[in-house]
Amino acid sequence: MIRGNRASLSIHSETKRVAEISAMLGLEPTEWGEKGDLTPAGRAGRNYAPERLTYQRTYWSLTESGDEPSAGDETGFSALRALVGRLEPHAQALEDLREGGETRLWWSGDSDSTQGGFVLDADLIRRLSNLGCDVYGTAFLAEDDEDESL
């Protein structure tokens, strides 16, 4: 079962600045970078290709986290559901931001076993569809505790 999970909206724009995106959505980002700003890798002085050291487009991101599922939620998507709830009133702005940019939803979950079981219920699928954003996901699996040498 998915125990902890995270969900983020990431926006990359060729035409908008961070403040414009925030104003369009009526939300403040948890992470951001203007085109030309140093990326985290650039600030750390990493020896990467130059295009990895500065933002090539404006970057705006909003993240929700769900550390433990509530007793009534065994889907593994509590953070995504919370993020979708914040974004639903701004579906038109997200569509507008795709002109000259891209919007993506990211989800990751931490499983308590070697299986990453989760449930995408029909209501969440419908709500995601209304936002028009692609969803990228990863389930992180717990390591198998069995001794493989037996």
N, C-alpha and C positions, 0 to 999 in steps of 0.2 A: 504494500500500500504506500502511496505517496504521503510522506509526513510533512516535509517543508516544501514550499514552492515559491517561485518568484515570477513576476510578469512585468514586462516593460513595453512601452511604446517608444520606438525610435523613429525619428524624422531626420532625413537628410535633404537639404534644400540647396538648389543652385541659385535661387532668387530671393529668399527671405533671410533675415537675420534672426537671432535668438529672440530678441524683444518682440519682433513682429509675430513670430510663431506663438509666443506666450500670449500676446494680445488676441490673436485669432482664436486660440483655444480657451482663454480665460483661466489657464493653468500655468504654474511655475514648474520648470524642469528640475529633476534631481541631478542631472548631468547635462552639460552643454559645452559647445565650442564654436566659435565663429570661424569662418573660412580663414585660413592663415594662422590661427592660434596653434600653439604646440599641443599635441595629443599627450596622453599620459606617458606613452613611450618616449616622446620627444622631451618631455619635462624630466624624465628619468635618465636621459642621456644615452638611450639604447642605440646600438649600432645597426639600425634598420635602414631600409631604402628611404630616401628623402620624402617620398609621398606618404610614408607611414608616420612621419615625425610631426607633420602639421595637418590640420583638417583641410581636406580638399573641397569640402562643402560645409555649409552650416550643419551642425549636429545638435539635436535637441532630444532629450530622453526623459521619460517619467517612469518610475519603478514602484511597484507594490510588492510587498512580501507577505507570505503566510507561513509562519513558523510551525504551527501545529494545526491540523484540521479540527474543526469543531466536531462535536459528537454526531451532529446530523449531516456532516459533509464528508463523504468518503470518495468524492470524485477526484481529488488531487488538484483541483483548479481554483481554490479559494482566492488566490492572488489575482489570477486572470479574471475571475468573476468581479472582483473589486475594481480592477482597472477598467474593465468594460463598463461598469456602472458609472465611473467618473467620466468616461469618454462618450457615452451615448448621446448626451445633449450636444456634443460637438461633432457629430457625424458629417455634417455639411462642411465644416472647417477642415476636417481630415481629407475630404474629397478635394477641396480647393487646394490643399497643401500638396496633393499628388501632382498638380500641374507645376512642373519645374522642380519636382522632388519625389521622394518616396516615403511611404509610411509602412512600418512593419511592427507587428506584435511578436514578442519573444516570450516564451514560457520555458521554465525548467523546474523539475521536481526531483526531490530526493526520496528514493524508495528505501523502505526498511528491509528489503529482501533482494534476491537476485532477479526478481521480476519487477518491472516498472508499471504495474497495473494502475490504470486510471479510467475515468468515465467522462467522455464528452457528451453531456446530455443535450437533448434536442433544443432546449431553451437557450443554452449557452451558444450552440452552433447558430441559431437564428440571430441572436444578439451580435455575434461576431460578424455574421454576414452583413448586417446593417451598417457596420463600421467600414466595410470594404477593404480591410487591411489583411494582407497575408499573415499567417501565423507560423512561426518557426519554433520548434520545440525539442527539448532534450530531457530524457529521464536518466538521472544518475542512479545506478544500481549499487546496493550494498555488496560487499565482497562475500563470497561463499566461505563459510567458516569450516567447512569439511576439509579434513586432511586428504589431499589428493594422492599421497604416497601409499595409502593403504591398499 
